Amino acid sequence: MEHKENNIMFIVAYLIPLITGLLVYILYGSRDSKLRFQSIQAILLGICLIVASIIFGIFDIFITGVGGQVISGILDLILVLVWLYGIYTGYRASRGMNANIPYLSDYASKL
């Protein structure tokens, strides 16, 4: 496989972190250790985003009114920013830079 294709796969792993991270891990993880690490990190990020979405959804149920809508909007913005950070991490990895997500990278390196 060409090096340029690997670069794209670093970013693809973070597009829909849980799903595309798992696909990249299955398809390319055995051939490239850096790509395996990034795909595991993307899977962990996807799990964190899903858990946070569930927790934020529970907050939405109990917080009502204008204040609830503002808080809900802020929490949704946080989820989008974390997802964008994942995409940025994939971009950095594709450029050969250090691309570790705090806390997740420690756990991903153990797997």
C-alpha positions as MATLAB code, in Angstrom:
seq = 'MEHKENNIMFIVAYLIPLITGLLVYILYGSRDSKLRFQSIQAILLGICLIVASIIFGIFDIFITGVGGQVISGILDLILVLVWLYGIYTGYRASRGMNANIPYLSDYASKL';
ca = [
       0.000    0.000    0.000;
       1.268    3.458   -0.824;
       2.234    5.914    1.873;
      -0.244    8.496    0.564;
      -3.167    6.084    1.079;
      -2.087    5.617    4.698;
      -2.173    9.382    5.188;
      -5.804    9.509    4.100;
      -6.693    6.592    6.358;
      -5.473    8.526    9.415;
      -8.147   11.149    8.733;
     -10.801    8.629    7.675;
     -10.442    6.862   11.036;
     -11.832    9.956   12.767;
     -14.717   10.824   10.417;
     -17.284    8.723   12.302;
     -14.860    7.664   15.022;
     -16.394    4.419   16.237;
     -17.402    3.058   12.822;
     -14.580    4.299   10.587;
     -12.002    3.705   13.318;
     -13.119    0.085   13.521;
     -13.025   -0.297    9.721;
      -9.527    1.179    9.472;
      -8.382   -1.060   12.325;
      -9.749   -4.174   10.626;
      -8.484   -3.301    7.136;
      -5.082   -1.732    7.869;
      -4.263   -2.291   11.543;
      -2.216   -5.417   10.983;
      -0.006   -3.691    8.389;
       0.766   -0.339   10.008;
       1.353    0.127   13.750;
       0.826    3.905   13.668;
      -2.446    3.465   11.833;
      -3.476    0.760   14.298;
      -2.779    3.109   17.214;
      -4.736    5.964   15.618;
      -7.678    3.724   14.769;
      -7.841    2.424   18.364;
      -7.670    6.002   19.582;
     -10.518    6.915   17.181;
     -12.623    3.990   18.447;
     -12.096    5.131   22.037;
     -13.006    8.697   21.049;
     -16.179    7.401   19.403;
     -17.140    5.525   22.561;
     -16.537    8.658   24.645;
     -18.674   10.745   22.276;
     -21.536    8.248   22.484;
     -21.393    8.114   26.285;
     -21.247   11.921   26.487;
     -24.211   12.179   24.093;
     -26.262    9.885   26.327;
     -25.335   11.833   29.457;
     -26.038   15.172   27.763;
     -29.360   13.772   26.528;
     -30.312   12.942   30.111;
     -29.491   16.533   31.099;
     -31.778   17.735   28.294;
     -34.677   15.770   29.781;
     -34.374   17.348   33.220;
     -33.389   20.900   32.307;
     -36.237   22.845   30.712;
     -36.941   26.389   29.574;
     -34.615   28.883   27.956;
     -31.780   28.009   30.325;
     -32.116   24.386   29.328;
     -31.941   25.255   25.660;
     -28.801   27.317   26.216;
     -27.156   24.535   28.219;
     -28.221   21.977   25.600;
     -26.691   24.116   22.858;
     -23.429   24.458   24.788;
     -23.243   20.707   25.389;
     -23.909   20.015   21.698;
     -21.175   22.498   20.776;
     -18.768   20.655   23.094;
     -19.514   17.374   21.289;
     -18.885   18.981   17.891;
     -15.621   20.531   19.096;
     -14.398   17.191   20.466;
     -15.269   15.540   17.127;
     -13.374   18.289   15.251;
     -10.415   17.753   17.567;
     -10.465   14.107   16.513;
     -10.372   15.119   12.847;
      -7.469   17.455   13.638;
      -5.685   14.600   15.417;
      -6.080   12.456   12.296;
      -4.707   15.296   10.184;
      -1.679   15.667   12.453;
      -1.062   11.919   12.302;
      -1.279   12.020    8.503;
       1.484   14.638    8.503;
       3.722   12.516   10.735;
       3.297   14.776   13.779;
       2.615   13.721   17.349;
      -1.121   12.995   17.410;
      -2.100   11.857   20.869;
      -5.437   12.571   22.496;
      -4.925   13.165   26.224;
      -5.940   10.175   28.393;
      -7.106    8.148   25.380;
      -3.624    7.741   23.944;
      -2.367    6.135   27.163;
      -5.154    3.577   27.045;
      -4.808    3.053   23.273;
      -1.070    2.332   23.604;
      -1.876   -0.469   26.083;
      -4.245   -2.088   23.622;
];
